[in-house]
Amino acid sequence: MSRNKKRFVAGARCPGCQALDSVYLYQDNGVETVACTECDYHEQQVDKPVAEQASGEVIGIFRQ
């Protein structure tokens, strides 16, 4: 079993609790995840092309 390497981000504030120097990054199944040691804040960062494809536009309507 491999261990995930966690990297702290110096000078960063948590968007959730505003704690200074509590944010760290790690890879979770190939997806970079940002988390806070002080609160339950987690955010997964996706590549820009993936984020653009998931813009929320309607691609079809299914009727029963």
DOVEXVEX-911165 format. One record per atom (N, C-alpha, C): atom name; residue in three letters; x, y, z. Coordinates in steps of 0.2 Angstrom, whole numbers, always signed. Example, Ala and Ser with C-alpha at 12.3 -4.5 7.8 and 13.67 -1.06 7.14 Angstrom:
2
> N:ALA:+66:-28:+39
> CA:ALA:+62:-22:+39
> C:ALA:+66:-16:+39
> N:SER:+64:-11:+35
> CA:SER:+68:-5:+36
> C:SER:+64:+0:+39
% end
This chain:
64
> N:MET:+4:-6:+0
> CA:MET:+0:+0:+0
> C:MET:+4:+6:+0
> N:SER:+3:+11:-4
> CA:SER:+7:+17:-5
> C:SER:+4:+23:-1
> N:ARG:+8:+27:+2
> CA:ARG:+6:+33:+6
> C:ARG:+5:+39:+1
> N:ASN:+0:+43:+3
> CA:ASN:-1:+49:-1
> C:ASN:+4:+54:+2
> N:LYS:+8:+58:-2
> CA:LYS:+12:+63:+1
> C:LYS:+8:+69:+1
> N:LYS:+8:+72:+7
> CA:LYS:+4:+79:+8
> C:LYS:+9:+84:+8
> N:ARG:+7:+90:+5
> CA:ARG:+11:+96:+4
> C:ARG:+7:+102:+7
> N:PHE:+10:+105:+12
> CA:PHE:+7:+111:+15
> C:PHE:+8:+117:+10
> N:VAL:+3:+121:+10
> CA:VAL:+4:+128:+6
> C:VAL:+5:+133:+11
> N:ALA:+12:+136:+10
> CA:ALA:+14:+141:+15
> C:ALA:+10:+148:+13
> N:GLY:+7:+151:+19
> CA:GLY:+4:+157:+18
> C:GLY:-3:+157:+15
> N:ALA:-6:+151:+14
> CA:ALA:-13:+150:+12
> C:ALA:-18:+150:+17
> N:ARG:-23:+153:+16
> CA:ARG:-29:+153:+21
> C:ARG:-34:+149:+18
> N:CYS:-37:+145:+23
> CA:CYS:-43:+140:+21
> C:CYS:-49:+144:+19
> N:PRO:-52:+143:+13
> CA:PRO:-58:+146:+11
> C:PRO:-64:+145:+16
> N:GLY:-64:+139:+20
> CA:GLY:-69:+137:+24
> C:GLY:-69:+141:+31
> N:CYS:-63:+141:+34
> CA:CYS:-63:+143:+41
> C:CYS:-58:+149:+42
> N:GLN:-54:+151:+36
> CA:GLN:-50:+157:+36
> C:GLN:-43:+155:+40
> N:ALA:-42:+149:+42
> CA:ALA:-36:+148:+46
> C:ALA:-30:+149:+42
> N:LEU:-25:+152:+44
> CA:LEU:-18:+153:+41
> C:LEU:-14:+147:+41
> N:ASP:-10:+145:+36
> CA:ASP:-6:+139:+36
> C:ASP:-9:+133:+38
> N:SER:-15:+131:+36
> CA:SER:-18:+125:+37
> C:SER:-20:+121:+31
> N:VAL:-19:+124:+25
> CA:VAL:-21:+121:+19
> C:VAL:-15:+116:+16
> N:TYR:-17:+110:+14
> CA:TYR:-12:+106:+11
> C:TYR:-15:+102:+5
> N:LEU:-11:+100:+0
> CA:LEU:-13:+97:-6
> C:LEU:-11:+89:-6
> N:TYR:-14:+85:-9
> CA:TYR:-13:+78:-10
> C:TYR:-16:+75:-16
> N:GLN:-13:+70:-18
> CA:GLN:-17:+66:-24
> C:GLN:-21:+61:-21
> N:ASP:-27:+61:-24
> CA:ASP:-32:+55:-22
> C:ASP:-35:+52:-28
> N:ASN:-32:+46:-30
> CA:ASN:-34:+43:-36
> C:ASN:-33:+47:-42
> N:GLY:-27:+50:-42
> CA:GLY:-25:+54:-48
> C:GLY:-28:+61:-48
> N:VAL:-32:+63:-43
> CA:VAL:-35:+70:-43
> C:VAL:-32:+74:-37
> N:GLU:-30:+80:-39
> CA:GLU:-27:+84:-34
> C:GLU:-32:+87:-29
> N:THR:-31:+85:-23
> CA:THR:-36:+87:-18
> C:THR:-33:+92:-13
> N:VAL:-37:+98:-11
> CA:VAL:-35:+103:-7
> C:VAL:-39:+102:+0
> N:ALA:-36:+102:+6
> CA:ALA:-39:+101:+12
> C:ALA:-37:+105:+17
> N:CYS:-40:+106:+23
> CA:CYS:-38:+110:+28
> C:CYS:-38:+105:+35
> N:THR:-32:+107:+39
> CA:THR:-31:+103:+45
> C:THR:-36:+105:+51
> N:GLU:-39:+111:+50
> CA:GLU:-43:+114:+55
> C:GLU:-50:+113:+55
> N:CYS:-52:+112:+49
> CA:CYS:-60:+111:+48
> C:CYS:-61:+105:+43
> N:ASP:-67:+104:+41
> CA:ASP:-68:+99:+36
> C:ASP:-68:+101:+29
> N:TYR:-65:+106:+27
> CA:TYR:-65:+109:+20
> C:TYR:-61:+104:+16
> N:HIS:-63:+102:+10
> CA:HIS:-60:+98:+5
> C:HIS:-62:+101:-2
> N:GLU:-58:+101:-7
> CA:GLU:-60:+103:-13
> C:GLU:-55:+99:-18
> N:GLN:-58:+96:-23
> CA:GLN:-55:+93:-28
> C:GLN:-54:+98:-34
> N:GLN:-47:+98:-37
> CA:GLN:-46:+102:-42
> C:GLN:-45:+98:-49
> N:VAL:-49:+100:-54
> CA:VAL:-49:+96:-60
> C:VAL:-46:+100:-65
> N:ASP:-44:+97:-71
> CA:ASP:-41:+100:-76
> C:ASP:-46:+105:-79
> N:LYS:-43:+110:-82
> CA:LYS:-48:+115:-85
> C:LYS:-52:+113:-91
> N:PRO:-50:+108:-95
> CA:PRO:-54:+105:-100
> C:PRO:-60:+101:-97
> N:VAL:-59:+98:-92
> CA:VAL:-64:+94:-89
> C:VAL:-69:+99:-86
> N:ALA:-67:+104:-83
> CA:ALA:-71:+109:-80
> C:ALA:-75:+113:-85
> N:GLU:-72:+114:-91
> CA:GLU:-76:+117:-96
> C:GLU:-82:+112:-99
> N:GLN:-80:+106:-99
> CA:GLN:-85:+101:-102
> C:GLN:-91:+100:-97
> N:ALA:-90:+101:-90
> CA:ALA:-95:+101:-85
> C:ALA:-98:+108:-83
> N:SER:-99:+111:-89
> CA:SER:-102:+118:-87
> C:SER:-109:+119:-85
> N:GLY:-113:+113:-85
> CA:GLY:-119:+113:-83
> C:GLY:-124:+115:-88
> N:GLU:-122:+115:-95
> CA:GLU:-127:+116:-100
> C:GLU:-132:+110:-101
> N:VAL:-138:+111:-103
> CA:VAL:-142:+106:-105
> C:VAL:-141:+103:-111
> N:ILE:-140:+96:-112
> CA:ILE:-138:+93:-118
> C:ILE:-144:+89:-121
> N:GLY:-149:+88:-117
> CA:GLY:-155:+84:-119
> C:GLY:-160:+84:-114
> N:ILE:-166:+83:-116
> CA:ILE:-172:+82:-111
> C:ILE:-175:+75:-112
> N:PHE:-176:+72:-107
> CA:PHE:-179:+65:-107
> C:PHE:-186:+65:-105
> N:ARG:-190:+63:-109
> CA:ARG:-197:+63:-108
> C:ARG:-200:+56:-107
> N:GLN:-205:+55:-102
> CA:GLN:-207:+48:-101
> C:GLN:-214:+47:-104
% end
